Amino acid sequence: MSAPEENKPDQKRIVAALAKKSQVPVDEVAQLYERTHAELSIGAHITKFLHILTLRNVQETLRKRGSERLASPQERARIDAMLVNILPVSLRAQGLRSDTAAGKHLSPAPLESIRLPTLVISARDDRYGTFASAKYTADRISGAKFINFDEGGHTRVGHDDEVRAVIVALLMPSAGR
C-alpha cells in the first residue's frame, strides 16, 4: 500500500535523509520504508499516525543495523529470528494493550525482601525506557548485579556473549572457576 501522492515528496526527502545518516543506499531504505509501512498498515485501525510510526520503525531498524555491525553472525541470526517471531505486531495487539493497562496500576514491589541471586540487565538506549526501572530494581535488591550498556537497545545487540557469560556464572557459579 503506497502513501498518497501528496505525501510522496516528503517521504522521498525523509528516505534520502535516513539513507544519508545511516549510510545505507537510498533504494534499500525506500524498500524498507515501503515494506514497514505495508506491514504496519495491515492491522492499523488508526491511520492518522501511520507515517510517523513507519518513520520511527525505519529509524530504529537502521539504528539497529549500525549496532549489528558489532554483533557476531550468531547474534545477528538471533536478532533476525526474534524479528521474524514478533511480526506481524497486529497479532500481539491485545497482549500489548493488556500489558499497558496492567502497567498503569502497579504498586511498588517489596524488592528489599528478595534474598536470591539476582541479575538485572538493561541498555541506556532501550527505546522502551527500561533503564531507570532496571537500575531502581537492582539498587533495591540486596546483592543484585546490575549489568548496563550504553548501547544495545532492548535486545542488547552487540553484547550477547557477555550477557550469556554473566547468566551462566549466575546459574552455575562453579563454571566460572
mmCIF file of the C-alpha atoms, coordinates in Angstrom:
data_MODEL
# 
_entry.id   MODEL 
# 
loop_
_atom_site.group_PDB 
_atom_site.id 
_atom_site.type_symbol 
_atom_site.label_atom_id 
_atom_site.label_alt_id 
_atom_site.label_comp_id 
_atom_site.label_asym_id 
_atom_site.label_entity_id 
_atom_site.label_seq_id 
_atom_site.pdbx_PDB_ins_code 
_atom_site.Cartn_x 
_atom_site.Cartn_y 
_atom_site.Cartn_z 
_atom_site.occupancy 
_atom_site.B_iso_or_equiv 
_atom_site.pdbx_formal_charge 
_atom_site.auth_seq_id 
_atom_site.auth_comp_id 
_atom_site.auth_asym_id 
_atom_site.auth_atom_id 
_atom_site.pdbx_PDB_model_num 
ATOM 1   C CA . MET A 1 1   ? 0.000  0.000   0.000  1.00 0.00 ? 1   MET A CA 1 
ATOM 2   C CA . SER A 1 2   ? 1.590  3.212   -1.154 1.00 0.00 ? 2   SER A CA 1 
ATOM 3   C CA . ALA A 1 3   ? 1.253  6.602   0.515  1.00 0.00 ? 3   ALA A CA 1 
ATOM 4   C CA . PRO A 1 4   ? -0.973 9.179   -1.213 1.00 0.00 ? 4   PRO A CA 1 
ATOM 5   C CA . GLU A 1 5   ? 0.776  11.222  -3.896 1.00 0.00 ? 5   GLU A CA 1 
ATOM 6   C CA . GLU A 1 6   ? 0.765  14.393  -1.792 1.00 0.00 ? 6   GLU A CA 1 
ATOM 7   C CA . ASN A 1 7   ? 2.968  12.632  0.793  1.00 0.00 ? 7   ASN A CA 1 
ATOM 8   C CA . LYS A 1 8   ? 5.477  11.294  -1.758 1.00 0.00 ? 8   LYS A CA 1 
ATOM 9   C CA . PRO A 1 9   ? 7.821  14.357  -1.874 1.00 0.00 ? 9   PRO A CA 1 
ATOM 10  C CA . ASP A 1 10  ? 8.016  14.427  1.930  1.00 0.00 ? 10  ASP A CA 1 
ATOM 11  C CA . GLN A 1 11  ? 8.553  10.662  2.048  1.00 0.00 ? 11  GLN A CA 1 
ATOM 12  C CA . LYS A 1 12  ? 11.328 10.903  -0.550 1.00 0.00 ? 12  LYS A CA 1 
ATOM 13  C CA . ARG A 1 13  ? 13.049 13.657  1.435  1.00 0.00 ? 13  ARG A CA 1 
ATOM 14  C CA . ILE A 1 14  ? 12.808 11.628  4.653  1.00 0.00 ? 14  ILE A CA 1 
ATOM 15  C CA . VAL A 1 15  ? 14.074 8.444   2.975  1.00 0.00 ? 15  VAL A CA 1 
ATOM 16  C CA . ALA A 1 16  ? 17.011 10.374  1.480  1.00 0.00 ? 16  ALA A CA 1 
ATOM 17  C CA . ALA A 1 17  ? 17.898 11.842  4.894  1.00 0.00 ? 17  ALA A CA 1 
ATOM 18  C CA . LEU A 1 18  ? 17.666 8.424   6.594  1.00 0.00 ? 18  LEU A CA 1 
ATOM 19  C CA . ALA A 1 19  ? 19.842 6.871   3.894  1.00 0.00 ? 19  ALA A CA 1 
ATOM 20  C CA . LYS A 1 20  ? 22.485 9.573   4.282  1.00 0.00 ? 20  LYS A CA 1 
ATOM 21  C CA . LYS A 1 21  ? 22.530 9.345   8.083  1.00 0.00 ? 21  LYS A CA 1 
ATOM 22  C CA . SER A 1 22  ? 22.671 5.540   8.163  1.00 0.00 ? 22  SER A CA 1 
ATOM 23  C CA . GLN A 1 23  ? 24.996 5.200   5.150  1.00 0.00 ? 23  GLN A CA 1 
ATOM 24  C CA . VAL A 1 24  ? 22.587 2.734   3.562  1.00 0.00 ? 24  VAL A CA 1 
ATOM 25  C CA . PRO A 1 25  ? 21.678 3.039   -0.152 1.00 0.00 ? 25  PRO A CA 1 
ATOM 26  C CA . VAL A 1 26  ? 18.545 5.145   -0.790 1.00 0.00 ? 26  VAL A CA 1 
ATOM 27  C CA . ASP A 1 27  ? 16.841 2.334   -2.732 1.00 0.00 ? 27  ASP A CA 1 
ATOM 28  C CA . GLU A 1 28  ? 17.310 -0.046  0.193  1.00 0.00 ? 28  GLU A CA 1 
ATOM 29  C CA . VAL A 1 29  ? 15.905 2.490   2.685  1.00 0.00 ? 29  VAL A CA 1 
ATOM 30  C CA . ALA A 1 30  ? 12.967 3.219   0.346  1.00 0.00 ? 30  ALA A CA 1 
ATOM 31  C CA . GLN A 1 31  ? 12.166 -0.505  0.130  1.00 0.00 ? 31  GLN A CA 1 
ATOM 32  C CA . LEU A 1 32  ? 12.451 -0.829  3.916  1.00 0.00 ? 32  LEU A CA 1 
ATOM 33  C CA . TYR A 1 33  ? 10.131 2.163   4.337  1.00 0.00 ? 33  TYR A CA 1 
ATOM 34  C CA . GLU A 1 34  ? 7.510  0.760   1.927  1.00 0.00 ? 34  GLU A CA 1 
ATOM 35  C CA . ARG A 1 35  ? 7.681  -2.739  3.466  1.00 0.00 ? 35  ARG A CA 1 
ATOM 36  C CA . THR A 1 36  ? 7.424  -1.357  7.019  1.00 0.00 ? 36  THR A CA 1 
ATOM 37  C CA . HIS A 1 37  ? 4.521  0.907   6.047  1.00 0.00 ? 37  HIS A CA 1 
ATOM 38  C CA . ALA A 1 38  ? 2.683  -2.023  4.454  1.00 0.00 ? 38  ALA A CA 1 
ATOM 39  C CA . GLU A 1 39  ? 3.244  -4.309  7.463  1.00 0.00 ? 39  GLU A CA 1 
ATOM 40  C CA . LEU A 1 40  ? 2.055  -1.672  9.917  1.00 0.00 ? 40  LEU A CA 1 
ATOM 41  C CA . SER A 1 41  ? -0.977 -0.714  7.863  1.00 0.00 ? 41  SER A CA 1 
ATOM 42  C CA . ILE A 1 42  ? -2.322 -4.292  7.721  1.00 0.00 ? 42  ILE A CA 1 
ATOM 43  C CA . GLY A 1 43  ? -3.634 -4.207  11.296 1.00 0.00 ? 43  GLY A CA 1 
ATOM 44  C CA . ALA A 1 44  ? -3.901 -0.447  11.702 1.00 0.00 ? 44  ALA A CA 1 
ATOM 45  C CA . HIS A 1 45  ? -7.260 0.921   12.750 1.00 0.00 ? 45  HIS A CA 1 
ATOM 46  C CA . ILE A 1 46  ? -5.991 4.468   13.078 1.00 0.00 ? 46  ILE A CA 1 
ATOM 47  C CA . THR A 1 47  ? -4.006 5.535   10.041 1.00 0.00 ? 47  THR A CA 1 
ATOM 48  C CA . LYS A 1 48  ? -3.517 9.173   11.076 1.00 0.00 ? 48  LYS A CA 1 
ATOM 49  C CA . PHE A 1 49  ? -0.139 8.422   12.673 1.00 0.00 ? 49  PHE A CA 1 
ATOM 50  C CA . LEU A 1 50  ? 0.893  5.553   10.388 1.00 0.00 ? 50  LEU A CA 1 
ATOM 51  C CA . HIS A 1 51  ? 3.501  7.704   8.594  1.00 0.00 ? 51  HIS A CA 1 
ATOM 52  C CA . ILE A 1 52  ? 5.117  8.702   11.912 1.00 0.00 ? 52  ILE A CA 1 
ATOM 53  C CA . LEU A 1 53  ? 5.067  5.114   13.202 1.00 0.00 ? 53  LEU A CA 1 
ATOM 54  C CA . THR A 1 54  ? 6.581  3.889   9.938  1.00 0.00 ? 54  THR A CA 1 
ATOM 55  C CA . LEU A 1 55  ? 9.307  6.527   10.136 1.00 0.00 ? 55  LEU A CA 1 
ATOM 56  C CA . ARG A 1 56  ? 10.161 5.597   13.728 1.00 0.00 ? 56  ARG A CA 1 
ATOM 57  C CA . ASN A 1 57  ? 10.305 1.902   12.910 1.00 0.00 ? 57  ASN A CA 1 
ATOM 58  C CA . VAL A 1 58  ? 12.550 2.510   9.898  1.00 0.00 ? 58  VAL A CA 1 
ATOM 59  C CA . GLN A 1 59  ? 14.827 4.732   12.008 1.00 0.00 ? 59  GLN A CA 1 
ATOM 60  C CA . GLU A 1 60  ? 15.045 2.017   14.669 1.00 0.00 ? 60  GLU A CA 1 
ATOM 61  C CA . THR A 1 61  ? 15.768 -0.665  12.078 1.00 0.00 ? 61  THR A CA 1 
ATOM 62  C CA . LEU A 1 62  ? 18.555 1.408   10.568 1.00 0.00 ? 62  LEU A CA 1 
ATOM 63  C CA . ARG A 1 63  ? 19.976 2.228   14.002 1.00 0.00 ? 63  ARG A CA 1 
ATOM 64  C CA . LYS A 1 64  ? 19.973 -1.459  14.883 1.00 0.00 ? 64  LYS A CA 1 
ATOM 65  C CA . ARG A 1 65  ? 21.748 -2.235  11.637 1.00 0.00 ? 65  ARG A CA 1 
ATOM 66  C CA . GLY A 1 66  ? 24.522 0.084   12.787 1.00 0.00 ? 66  GLY A CA 1 
ATOM 67  C CA . SER A 1 67  ? 24.683 -1.741  16.127 1.00 0.00 ? 67  SER A CA 1 
ATOM 68  C CA . GLU A 1 68  ? 24.583 -5.091  14.376 1.00 0.00 ? 68  GLU A CA 1 
ATOM 69  C CA . ARG A 1 69  ? 27.955 -4.379  12.810 1.00 0.00 ? 69  ARG A CA 1 
ATOM 70  C CA . LEU A 1 70  ? 29.326 -5.072  16.289 1.00 0.00 ? 70  LEU A CA 1 
ATOM 71  C CA . ALA A 1 71  ? 27.409 -8.336  16.581 1.00 0.00 ? 71  ALA A CA 1 
ATOM 72  C CA . SER A 1 72  ? 28.683 -11.786 15.743 1.00 0.00 ? 72  SER A CA 1 
ATOM 73  C CA . PRO A 1 73  ? 26.979 -13.791 12.969 1.00 0.00 ? 73  PRO A CA 1 
ATOM 74  C CA . GLN A 1 74  ? 25.277 -15.919 15.658 1.00 0.00 ? 74  GLN A CA 1 
ATOM 75  C CA . GLU A 1 75  ? 23.931 -12.814 17.359 1.00 0.00 ? 75  GLU A CA 1 
ATOM 76  C CA . ARG A 1 76  ? 22.677 -11.373 14.067 1.00 0.00 ? 76  ARG A CA 1 
ATOM 77  C CA . ALA A 1 77  ? 20.862 -14.677 13.474 1.00 0.00 ? 77  ALA A CA 1 
ATOM 78  C CA . ARG A 1 78  ? 19.291 -14.385 16.956 1.00 0.00 ? 78  ARG A CA 1 
ATOM 79  C CA . ILE A 1 79  ? 18.087 -10.866 16.160 1.00 0.00 ? 79  ILE A CA 1 
ATOM 80  C CA . ASP A 1 80  ? 16.706 -11.884 12.764 1.00 0.00 ? 80  ASP A CA 1 
ATOM 81  C CA . ALA A 1 81  ? 14.819 -14.812 14.334 1.00 0.00 ? 81  ALA A CA 1 
ATOM 82  C CA . MET A 1 82  ? 13.424 -12.518 17.010 1.00 0.00 ? 82  MET A CA 1 
ATOM 83  C CA . LEU A 1 83  ? 12.152 -10.061 14.387 1.00 0.00 ? 83  LEU A CA 1 
ATOM 84  C CA . VAL A 1 84  ? 10.507 -12.845 12.393 1.00 0.00 ? 84  VAL A CA 1 
ATOM 85  C CA . ASN A 1 85  ? 8.791  -14.151 15.527 1.00 0.00 ? 85  ASN A CA 1 
ATOM 86  C CA . ILE A 1 86  ? 7.281  -10.802 16.562 1.00 0.00 ? 86  ILE A CA 1 
ATOM 87  C CA . LEU A 1 87  ? 5.774  -9.898  13.184 1.00 0.00 ? 87  LEU A CA 1 
ATOM 88  C CA . PRO A 1 88  ? 3.094  -9.015  12.477 1.00 0.00 ? 88  PRO A CA 1 
ATOM 89  C CA . VAL A 1 89  ? 2.710  -6.923  15.610 1.00 0.00 ? 89  VAL A CA 1 
ATOM 90  C CA . SER A 1 90  ? -1.042 -6.744  15.000 1.00 0.00 ? 90  SER A CA 1 
ATOM 91  C CA . LEU A 1 91  ? -1.302 -10.335 16.304 1.00 0.00 ? 91  LEU A CA 1 
ATOM 92  C CA . ARG A 1 92  ? 0.069  -9.126  19.635 1.00 0.00 ? 92  ARG A CA 1 
ATOM 93  C CA . ALA A 1 93  ? -2.104 -6.013  19.928 1.00 0.00 ? 93  ALA A CA 1 
ATOM 94  C CA . GLN A 1 94  ? -4.395 -7.432  22.627 1.00 0.00 ? 94  GLN A CA 1 
ATOM 95  C CA . GLY A 1 95  ? -1.433 -8.503  24.770 1.00 0.00 ? 95  GLY A CA 1 
ATOM 96  C CA . LEU A 1 96  ? 0.267  -5.129  24.337 1.00 0.00 ? 96  LEU A CA 1 
ATOM 97  C CA . ARG A 1 97  ? -2.921 -3.341  25.420 1.00 0.00 ? 97  ARG A CA 1 
ATOM 98  C CA . SER A 1 98  ? -3.211 -5.675  28.408 1.00 0.00 ? 98  SER A CA 1 
ATOM 99  C CA . ASP A 1 99  ? 0.416  -5.048  29.433 1.00 0.00 ? 99  ASP A CA 1 
ATOM 100 C CA . THR A 1 100 ? -0.106 -1.298  29.154 1.00 0.00 ? 100 THR A CA 1 
ATOM 101 C CA . ALA A 1 101 ? -3.272 -1.392  31.245 1.00 0.00 ? 101 ALA A CA 1 
ATOM 102 C CA . ALA A 1 102 ? -1.647 -3.547  33.941 1.00 0.00 ? 102 ALA A CA 1 
ATOM 103 C CA . GLY A 1 103 ? 1.443  -1.343  33.995 1.00 0.00 ? 103 GLY A CA 1 
ATOM 104 C CA . LYS A 1 104 ? -0.620 1.716   34.817 1.00 0.00 ? 104 LYS A CA 1 
ATOM 105 C CA . HIS A 1 105 ? -1.819 0.170   38.086 1.00 0.00 ? 105 HIS A CA 1 
ATOM 106 C CA . LEU A 1 106 ? 1.308  -1.413  39.512 1.00 0.00 ? 106 LEU A CA 1 
ATOM 107 C CA . SER A 1 107 ? 2.213  -0.749  43.105 1.00 0.00 ? 107 SER A CA 1 
ATOM 108 C CA . PRO A 1 108 ? 5.806  -0.881  44.331 1.00 0.00 ? 108 PRO A CA 1 
ATOM 109 C CA . ALA A 1 109 ? 7.001  -4.418  44.985 1.00 0.00 ? 109 ALA A CA 1 
ATOM 110 C CA . PRO A 1 110 ? 8.862  -5.212  48.217 1.00 0.00 ? 110 PRO A CA 1 
ATOM 111 C CA . LEU A 1 111 ? 12.173 -5.622  46.366 1.00 0.00 ? 111 LEU A CA 1 
ATOM 112 C CA . GLU A 1 112 ? 14.196 -5.347  49.584 1.00 0.00 ? 112 GLU A CA 1 
ATOM 113 C CA . SER A 1 113 ? 12.727 -8.694  50.700 1.00 0.00 ? 113 SER A CA 1 
ATOM 114 C CA . ILE A 1 114 ? 14.292 -10.617 47.794 1.00 0.00 ? 114 ILE A CA 1 
ATOM 115 C CA . ARG A 1 115 ? 17.136 -12.766 49.108 1.00 0.00 ? 115 ARG A CA 1 
ATOM 116 C CA . LEU A 1 116 ? 18.120 -14.705 45.996 1.00 0.00 ? 116 LEU A CA 1 
ATOM 117 C CA . PRO A 1 117 ? 20.887 -14.091 43.475 1.00 0.00 ? 117 PRO A CA 1 
ATOM 118 C CA . THR A 1 118 ? 19.519 -11.509 41.079 1.00 0.00 ? 118 THR A CA 1 
ATOM 119 C CA . LEU A 1 119 ? 20.771 -10.258 37.736 1.00 0.00 ? 119 LEU A CA 1 
ATOM 120 C CA . VAL A 1 120 ? 19.301 -7.145  36.109 1.00 0.00 ? 120 VAL A CA 1 
ATOM 121 C CA . ILE A 1 121 ? 20.343 -6.180  32.566 1.00 0.00 ? 121 ILE A CA 1 
ATOM 122 C CA . SER A 1 122 ? 19.460 -3.058  30.593 1.00 0.00 ? 122 SER A CA 1 
ATOM 123 C CA . ALA A 1 123 ? 20.790 -0.640  27.986 1.00 0.00 ? 123 ALA A CA 1 
ATOM 124 C CA . ARG A 1 124 ? 20.506 3.143   28.179 1.00 0.00 ? 124 ARG A CA 1 
ATOM 125 C CA . ASP A 1 125 ? 19.278 3.324   24.584 1.00 0.00 ? 125 ASP A CA 1 
ATOM 126 C CA . ASP A 1 126 ? 16.405 0.854   25.137 1.00 0.00 ? 126 ASP A CA 1 
ATOM 127 C CA . ARG A 1 127 ? 13.507 2.661   23.479 1.00 0.00 ? 127 ARG A CA 1 
ATOM 128 C CA . TYR A 1 128 ? 11.082 1.011   25.900 1.00 0.00 ? 128 TYR A CA 1 
ATOM 129 C CA . GLY A 1 129 ? 12.649 3.104   28.650 1.00 0.00 ? 129 GLY A CA 1 
ATOM 130 C CA . THR A 1 130 ? 13.620 0.188   30.905 1.00 0.00 ? 130 THR A CA 1 
ATOM 131 C CA . PHE A 1 131 ? 16.982 1.520   32.079 1.00 0.00 ? 131 PHE A CA 1 
ATOM 132 C CA . ALA A 1 132 ? 15.803 3.625   35.045 1.00 0.00 ? 132 ALA A CA 1 
ATOM 133 C CA . SER A 1 133 ? 13.472 0.874   36.263 1.00 0.00 ? 133 SER A CA 1 
ATOM 134 C CA . ALA A 1 134 ? 16.203 -1.740  35.918 1.00 0.00 ? 134 ALA A CA 1 
ATOM 135 C CA . LYS A 1 135 ? 18.653 0.396   37.913 1.00 0.00 ? 135 LYS A CA 1 
ATOM 136 C CA . TYR A 1 136 ? 15.981 1.094   40.541 1.00 0.00 ? 136 TYR A CA 1 
ATOM 137 C CA . THR A 1 137 ? 15.256 -2.629  40.852 1.00 0.00 ? 137 THR A CA 1 
ATOM 138 C CA . ALA A 1 138 ? 18.920 -3.621  41.145 1.00 0.00 ? 138 ALA A CA 1 
ATOM 139 C CA . ASP A 1 139 ? 19.579 -0.909  43.737 1.00 0.00 ? 139 ASP A CA 1 
ATOM 140 C CA . ARG A 1 140 ? 16.826 -2.243  45.988 1.00 0.00 ? 140 ARG A CA 1 
ATOM 141 C CA . ILE A 1 141 ? 17.626 -5.953  45.861 1.00 0.00 ? 141 ILE A CA 1 
ATOM 142 C CA . SER A 1 142 ? 20.444 -6.807  48.223 1.00 0.00 ? 142 SER A CA 1 
ATOM 143 C CA . GLY A 1 143 ? 23.413 -8.197  46.316 1.00 0.00 ? 143 GLY A CA 1 
ATOM 144 C CA . ALA A 1 144 ? 21.796 -7.795  42.893 1.00 0.00 ? 144 ALA A CA 1 
ATOM 145 C CA . LYS A 1 145 ? 24.183 -7.474  39.981 1.00 0.00 ? 145 LYS A CA 1 
ATOM 146 C CA . PHE A 1 146 ? 23.322 -4.720  37.505 1.00 0.00 ? 146 PHE A CA 1 
ATOM 147 C CA . ILE A 1 147 ? 24.765 -5.095  34.021 1.00 0.00 ? 147 ILE A CA 1 
ATOM 148 C CA . ASN A 1 148 ? 24.256 -1.987  31.955 1.00 0.00 ? 148 ASN A CA 1 
ATOM 149 C CA . PHE A 1 149 ? 25.244 -0.932  28.485 1.00 0.00 ? 149 PHE A CA 1 
ATOM 150 C CA . ASP A 1 150 ? 25.164 2.452   26.791 1.00 0.00 ? 150 ASP A CA 1 
ATOM 151 C CA . GLU A 1 151 ? 24.088 0.837   23.512 1.00 0.00 ? 151 GLU A CA 1 
ATOM 152 C CA . GLY A 1 152 ? 22.394 -2.374  22.506 1.00 0.00 ? 152 GLY A CA 1 
ATOM 153 C CA . GLY A 1 153 ? 18.735 -1.479  22.804 1.00 0.00 ? 153 GLY A CA 1 
ATOM 154 C CA . HIS A 1 154 ? 16.056 -3.734  24.181 1.00 0.00 ? 154 HIS A CA 1 
ATOM 155 C CA . THR A 1 155 ? 17.676 -6.822  22.660 1.00 0.00 ? 155 THR A CA 1 
ATOM 156 C CA . ARG A 1 156 ? 21.226 -5.916  23.880 1.00 0.00 ? 156 ARG A CA 1 
ATOM 157 C CA . VAL A 1 157 ? 22.717 -6.032  20.368 1.00 0.00 ? 157 VAL A CA 1 
ATOM 158 C CA . GLY A 1 158 ? 26.479 -6.421  20.452 1.00 0.00 ? 158 GLY A CA 1 
ATOM 159 C CA . HIS A 1 159 ? 26.573 -7.853  23.979 1.00 0.00 ? 159 HIS A CA 1 
ATOM 160 C CA . ASP A 1 160 ? 25.195 -11.362 23.541 1.00 0.00 ? 160 ASP A CA 1 
ATOM 161 C CA . ASP A 1 161 ? 28.371 -13.247 24.520 1.00 0.00 ? 161 ASP A CA 1 
ATOM 162 C CA . GLU A 1 162 ? 28.930 -11.081 27.597 1.00 0.00 ? 162 GLU A CA 1 
ATOM 163 C CA . VAL A 1 163 ? 25.320 -11.431 28.753 1.00 0.00 ? 163 VAL A CA 1 
ATOM 164 C CA . ARG A 1 164 ? 25.350 -15.201 28.254 1.00 0.00 ? 164 ARG A CA 1 
ATOM 165 C CA . ALA A 1 165 ? 28.567 -15.495 30.278 1.00 0.00 ? 165 ALA A CA 1 
ATOM 166 C CA . VAL A 1 166 ? 27.084 -13.500 33.160 1.00 0.00 ? 166 VAL A CA 1 
ATOM 167 C CA . ILE A 1 167 ? 23.910 -15.609 33.124 1.00 0.00 ? 167 ILE A CA 1 
ATOM 168 C CA . VAL A 1 168 ? 25.918 -18.846 33.134 1.00 0.00 ? 168 VAL A CA 1 
ATOM 169 C CA . ALA A 1 169 ? 28.041 -17.534 36.025 1.00 0.00 ? 169 ALA A CA 1 
ATOM 170 C CA . LEU A 1 170 ? 24.876 -16.722 37.988 1.00 0.00 ? 170 LEU A CA 1 
ATOM 171 C CA . LEU A 1 171 ? 23.209 -20.086 37.343 1.00 0.00 ? 171 LEU A CA 1 
ATOM 172 C CA . MET A 1 172 ? 26.333 -22.215 37.567 1.00 0.00 ? 172 MET A CA 1 
ATOM 173 C CA . PRO A 1 173 ? 28.817 -20.444 39.859 1.00 0.00 ? 173 PRO A CA 1 
ATOM 174 C CA . SER A 1 174 ? 31.314 -23.320 39.687 1.00 0.00 ? 174 SER A CA 1 
ATOM 175 C CA . ALA A 1 175 ? 31.532 -22.942 35.887 1.00 0.00 ? 175 ALA A CA 1 
ATOM 176 C CA . GLY A 1 176 ? 33.224 -19.557 36.302 1.00 0.00 ? 176 GLY A CA 1 
ATOM 177 C CA . ARG A 1 177 ? 36.147 -21.021 38.292 1.00 0.00 ? 177 ARG A CA 1 
# 
